[in-house]
Amino acid sequence: MKTLKYTFLTMVMAAAAVAGPTFTVDPSPLVGNNGTYGWGFSLINDTSSYLSVDSVQLYSPVDDPAFRFGPAGNFTDLFSTYQFNQPTILIAPDSTYSQAYNGSDQGLASWLFPDGTGVYDGLLSNVFQIEVNYSLYNDNAYASPTLDPNSQALTGSIFADAQLQFTAAAVSTSGTPEPSTWMLLASGLLVTFSARRRLQKA
């Protein structure tokens, strides 16, 4: 009976240690055209361990929108690199960590949109998933990994839906006169009309 209770307790504790963290991306959809745009994120660590983000990557290949959005290589992992360069960043037990995209090197990930002007008519979109791989630690210094009952380091993956969306193609104004050009033309016609009236009266 005691053995059964101990086994059950061990299973409960192990389950608590690997309770699935969750995260969401922002913005959704990620909208852009001819430039690099990025996602911020919010990650909830509902485990009793410190969480390290090891990598951020596309989970499902961007097959369908490849011809619209460019290759999967246009996706860049930002946060795991940022965390690696600042090793004091571990997400504490039972806490939420958020980071916005700053336009360069901070956030979850970025996407390079190709130039869609003249090719894409209106809004085009596709939903896929971003995968975060993580490891759990007993403390906030990466000193000792959190282990399961078989003395294996605890790692896992979590996913969030994401969406890419092109902005509407830019409308070309080539061949259309600027407002100032219209004003000059109208002024010229008015002067010509006035001069002809004067000549007719004379």
N, C-alpha and C positions, 0 to 999 in steps of 0.2 A: 504493500500500500504506500509506504514511504517513497519507494522508488518511483511509483506511478506519479505521486504528487510532485516529486523533484523533476521528473521528465516534463510534466505539464507546465510547471513553473519556468523551466528553462525555455520551453517553446514560447510561452507568453512573453518572456523577457526578450528573446531573439526577435519575435514579431514586432515588439515595441521599438526595438533598435532599428529595424528596417522599415518601419511604417513609411509609406511612400510620400516623399516630398512632392510638392506640386509647384508649377510655375505658369505664368501667363506672359504673353508678349504685348508690347504696346509701341507703336500703334498697330491696329489690325482693322483694315488692311494697310500694308505698307505701300504708299502711293508715290510714284516718281516717274521720271523720264529723263534720260540723258544725264545721269549723275549717280552718285553714291548716296544711299539713304539707309537708315538703320533702325533697329528695334531697341527699345529699352525693355526692362523685364521686372517682374516681381516674383521672388522665389520664397515659398513657405517651407522651412525645415521643421517638420513635425516629429523629428526623431529626438532621441536623448543624447545624440552625438553631435560633434562639430562636423559640418559638411564642407567639402572641398569640391569645386567645379573643375573637373579634369579636362573636359572638351565640350565644345558646342558645334553641332554639325547638322546638315540636312539628314532627316531620317528617311524620307521617301525621295527617290530621284525626281528631279524636276523635269519629267519627260514631256508632258503635254505642253507646258509653256516655254520649253527650251527655245523654240523658234520665235517666241514673242519676247521672252525675258532674258535671253542669253544663257550660257552654259551654267551648270551647277558650280563651276569654279568662280562664278561671280559672288558666291556666298563667302563671307569672311567671319571667322570666329573672333570675337573681341574679348569676351569676359574671362575665359580661362587664361588667355595670354595676360590680360590686365591683372588677374589674381596672382599668376605665377610671378610677375614682376613686383608684386606687393604682397609678400607671403604672410603679412599679418591679417589678411582678409580671409577669414573662415566664417561661415554662417553658423551662428550659435544655435544650440538646441532650442527647439520650440520658439523660433523667431522668424521674422520675415525680413528679407533683404531686397531692396529695390535699387535699381540704377537706370537712369535715363540715358538715351543715346545723345552724346555731346557733339555729334557732327564729325568726329575723327576716330578716337581710340577707346572711348568708353561706351558701354552699353552691352547688349547681349551679342549682337551680330549685325552685319551690314550686307547690303545687296547692291551690286553695280548694275543699274538699269542702262541698257543700250539706248541709243537715240532712236526714238520711235516716231519722230516727226515725219509726216507724209506717208507713213506705212500703217499706223494703227488708227483705226477709226473709232473714236469713242473709248469706253472703258473695257478693258480685258482683264480677267482675273483668274487666279488658280489658287486652290487651297492645298497646302502640304503640311508637313510637320517638322519642327525643329527639335532635335534631341540634345539633352544635356546629360552627360555621363558624370557621375560623382563618386567620391569615396567618403567614408565616415571615419572620424578620429575621436579618440578618447579625450583629447585636450585641444587647445587652440594653437599648438605649436608644431603640428604635423609629427609629434614625437612618437606616438604609438597608435596604430590603426585600431578601430573597433573591430572585434573578431566575432564570428558566429560560433555556435557550439562546436564546430569542427576546426576551430582555430584558423579559419580563413578570413582574410580581410573583407569587410563588407563594402560592396560597391553596388551601383545600380544605375538605371537610366530612367529619365522622366521626359515627357513629351508635351509639346504645346502646338496647337493648330496655328498656322500662320497663313497669310495671304499676300500675294504680290498683285499689284494693280497698276497698269499704266495710266497716266493722265491722258486726257484727250489730246489728240494730235494738234499741234499749234496751227492756227489758221494763217496762211500766207497772205501778206498784204502787198506783195510785190505788184506793181502796176497800178496801185491805188494811190492817188495824190494825197499828201499830208494836208491837214486843215489849213496850215499856213499857205500852201500852194493854192488851195481853193480861194482863200482871201485875196491873194495877189491877182488871181485871174478875175475875180469879181470886181476888184478895184480898177483893173485895166479896162474892163468892159464898160464900167460906169464912166470913166474918163473919156473913152472913145465915144460913148453915146452922148455925153454932154457937149463934146467938141462938135459933133455932127449937127446937134440942135442949134448951136450957135451959128454955124455956117449956113444953115437953112434960113435962119431969121435974118442974117445979113443979106 
